[in-house]
Amino acid sequence: MSDKNKATSKGSQTKQIHSNCNHNSPVLANTKPPTQIERVLLALLHHGSLTCQEAEKPPIRARHLNSVISELANSHRLEIDREQEKAKGYQGESCYLKRYSIPQHQQAKARQLVDHWRLKRSAPPIAWLKLRAAPLERHLTTAY
């Protein structure tokens, strides 16, 4: 018996974590949270464009936006527009950031990717015509 099992069997306290607090929804019980690449792509579709400063904040929480954009472009063959802009950086100093966006002719392909990833994790589909009617946070929660 391992040391961990011995400690548990001798009465050490263990926390019981409830992975699904919404007991009324059996479909959502197995839904995983969205991946970083799904959160970024959905944010690009929802907001229209994104910088690394915006991506680091909730609900997107993407620390390395340039790497995610690279994966979308290279692995998923999605065309991404890049535009340099001036922004406030560390201690208010000016810096230059890239603002990423998806061109209009690539929007359908981007929506297909998001739909594919949501289907894989058993998440409900997005009503694309009403995408901007709800806040991004709502689309990224599993209990949508």
C-alpha positions as CSV (number, residue, x, y, z in Angstrom):
1,M,0.0,0.0,0.0
2,S,1.4,3.4,-1.0
3,D,2.1,6.1,1.6
4,K,-0.8,8.2,0.2
5,N,-3.2,5.2,0.6
6,K,-2.0,4.5,4.1
7,A,-2.6,8.1,5.1
8,T,-6.1,8.1,3.7
9,S,-7.0,4.8,5.3
10,K,-5.8,6.0,8.7
11,G,-8.5,8.7,8.8
12,S,-6.9,11.7,7.2
13,Q,-9.4,14.2,6.0
14,T,-10.0,14.5,2.3
15,K,-12.1,17.0,0.5
16,Q,-14.9,15.9,-1.6
17,I,-15.2,18.0,-4.7
18,H,-18.5,18.1,-6.7
19,S,-17.7,18.3,-10.3
20,N,-21.3,19.0,-11.3
21,C,-23.4,21.2,-9.1
22,N,-26.2,21.3,-11.7
23,H,-27.8,18.0,-11.1
24,N,-30.9,18.8,-13.2
25,S,-28.9,18.8,-16.5
26,P,-27.6,15.3,-17.4
27,V,-26.3,16.6,-20.8
28,L,-24.1,19.2,-19.2
29,A,-22.8,16.8,-16.6
30,N,-20.1,15.6,-19.0
31,T,-19.3,19.0,-20.6
32,K,-15.7,20.0,-20.3
33,P,-14.7,23.7,-20.1
34,P,-13.7,25.3,-23.4
35,T,-10.0,25.1,-24.4
36,Q,-7.9,28.2,-24.7
37,I,-8.0,28.0,-28.5
38,E,-11.8,27.8,-28.5
39,R,-12.1,30.8,-26.0
40,V,-9.8,32.9,-28.2
41,L,-11.6,32.1,-31.5
42,L,-15.0,32.7,-29.9
43,A,-13.8,36.0,-28.5
44,L,-12.5,37.0,-31.9
45,L,-15.9,36.2,-33.4
46,H,-17.8,37.9,-30.6
47,H,-15.7,41.1,-30.3
48,G,-14.5,41.4,-33.8
49,S,-10.8,41.8,-32.8
50,L,-8.5,41.2,-29.9
51,T,-5.1,42.2,-28.4
52,C,-3.0,40.3,-25.9
53,Q,-4.0,42.7,-23.1
54,E,-7.7,42.0,-23.8
55,A,-7.1,38.3,-24.1
56,E,-5.4,38.0,-20.7
57,K,-8.5,39.2,-18.9
58,P,-11.5,37.1,-17.9
59,P,-13.3,35.3,-19.4
60,I,-10.8,34.6,-22.2
61,R,-7.7,34.2,-20.0
62,A,-5.2,33.5,-22.8
63,R,-1.7,34.2,-21.7
64,H,0.1,33.7,-25.0
65,L,-2.2,35.0,-27.6
66,N,0.4,35.0,-30.3
67,S,0.9,31.3,-30.0
68,V,-2.8,30.6,-30.1
69,I,-3.1,32.8,-33.2
70,S,-0.2,30.9,-34.8
71,E,-1.9,27.6,-34.1
72,L,-5.2,28.9,-35.7
73,A,-3.3,30.1,-38.7
74,N,-0.9,27.3,-39.2
75,S,-2.7,24.2,-37.9
76,H,-6.2,25.1,-38.8
77,R,-5.5,27.2,-41.9
78,L,-7.5,30.1,-40.7
79,E,-6.5,33.5,-42.1
80,I,-6.0,36.1,-39.4
81,D,-5.5,39.8,-40.0
82,R,-2.9,41.6,-37.9
83,E,-2.7,45.3,-37.3
84,Q,-0.2,47.1,-35.1
85,E,-1.6,49.6,-32.6
86,K,-0.2,51.8,-29.8
87,A,-1.3,51.0,-26.3
88,K,-0.4,51.7,-22.7
89,G,2.1,49.3,-21.4
90,Y,4.1,48.8,-18.2
91,Q,3.8,51.8,-15.9
92,G,1.9,53.7,-18.5
93,E,4.7,53.7,-21.1
94,S,3.6,53.4,-24.7
95,C,4.1,50.1,-26.4
96,Y,2.9,48.5,-29.7
97,L,0.6,45.5,-29.8
98,K,-0.9,43.4,-32.5
99,R,-4.7,43.6,-32.9
100,Y,-5.9,40.3,-34.4
101,S,-9.2,39.9,-36.3
102,I,-10.8,37.3,-38.7
103,P,-11.6,38.6,-42.2
104,Q,-15.2,38.4,-43.3
105,H,-14.5,35.6,-45.8
106,Q,-13.0,33.4,-43.0
107,Q,-15.9,33.8,-40.5
108,A,-17.8,30.8,-41.7
109,K,-14.7,28.6,-41.3
110,A,-14.1,30.0,-37.8
111,R,-17.7,29.3,-36.8
112,Q,-17.3,25.7,-38.0
113,L,-14.2,25.2,-35.9
114,V,-15.9,26.5,-32.8
115,D,-19.0,24.3,-33.5
116,H,-16.6,21.3,-34.0
117,W,-14.8,21.9,-30.6
118,R,-18.1,22.4,-28.8
119,L,-19.5,19.2,-30.2
120,K,-16.4,17.3,-29.1
121,R,-16.9,18.5,-25.5
122,S,-20.7,18.0,-25.5
123,A,-21.4,21.7,-25.2
124,P,-24.6,23.1,-26.7
125,P,-24.3,24.8,-30.1
126,I,-24.1,28.5,-30.5
127,A,-26.9,30.4,-32.2
128,W,-24.6,32.4,-34.4
129,L,-27.2,35.0,-35.5
130,K,-27.6,35.9,-31.8
131,L,-23.9,35.7,-30.9
132,R,-23.5,39.3,-29.8
133,A,-26.8,39.5,-28.0
134,A,-25.4,37.6,-25.0
135,P,-22.1,38.5,-23.2
136,L,-19.1,36.4,-24.1
137,E,-19.0,34.9,-20.5
138,R,-22.3,33.2,-21.2
139,H,-21.0,31.5,-24.3
140,L,-18.0,30.2,-22.4
141,T,-19.8,28.7,-19.5
142,T,-20.8,25.0,-19.7
143,A,-24.2,25.7,-18.2
144,Y,-25.4,27.8,-21.1
